[in-house]
Amino acid sequence: MSEAYVLLNVNFKEQKRIIEEAQRIPTVKTAKTVYGIYDILIVLESSNLQELKNAIDIDINRIKGIDNLTTLISVSN
């Protein structure tokens, strides 16, 4: 099982909507507000690495209001 952690910088006014949209993506395990350098943390999980990549490259990138996106992918051995 692989996990991906997506860290977002967003406009504060758009934060709730962005989290709601992210939670509709099938591979999203959780999406929540965080405090610090980033505004939102999205955790995705799948046994298919290509499915994670598509969720990030297509589904998350389609969400309006994201100013910056940082991705970390964890692959179990």
N, C-alpha and C positions, 0 to 999 in steps of 0.2 A: 504494500500500500504506500503510495506517495502522497506527500502533502505539499502544498504551496502556500506561502504567506505573502500576501499582497498588502503593501503599505501605501496609503493614499494621502495626498495633500489635496484638500478640497475647500471650496468656499463654505464658510460656516452655515450660511443660509440654505445650502443644498445638502448638507450632511444627512439629514433624516431620509430624504428621498433617495439618495445614493445608496444608503444602507438597505432600504426596502427593495430597491432594484437588484442589488447584489444578492440578496437573500433568495430571489427567485431563480437564480442560476443553479441547476441541479447539483453541480459538484461543490457548491459552497456549503461548508460545514457551519461556519459562523461568520458574522460581520458585525463589528462593534466599534463604537467610539473609543479612541485612546487619546491620552494627553501626552504631549511632548513634541518631538519634531514632526510626527505624523498625526493625522486627524482620524483616520479609519484603518482598522486592521481587518482583512478578510482572510479566512483560512479555508482553503479548498482541499478536498481529499478524493482520491480515485486510485484504482488499481491500474489505470491506463494513463500513462504519462502524456500521450498525445491529447487525451481528453482534458487534462489539466492545462496544457499549452493552449488548446482552442478556447477554453473558458477564459483564460487571461487575455490572449491575443484578440479574440473576437468579442466575447460577451462583456467582459469588464471594460474593454476599450471603447465599446459603444455607449457606455453610460456617460451622459453629458454632465459637465461640472467638475471633472477630475483635472486638477492642475498638474499633478505629478504622480507617477506610479513607480514603485520599487518592488521587485519580485524576488523572492527567495524560494527555491524548490528543494525539498528534502526527499531524497530517494533512499528507501530502505534496501539494505543488502540482503 
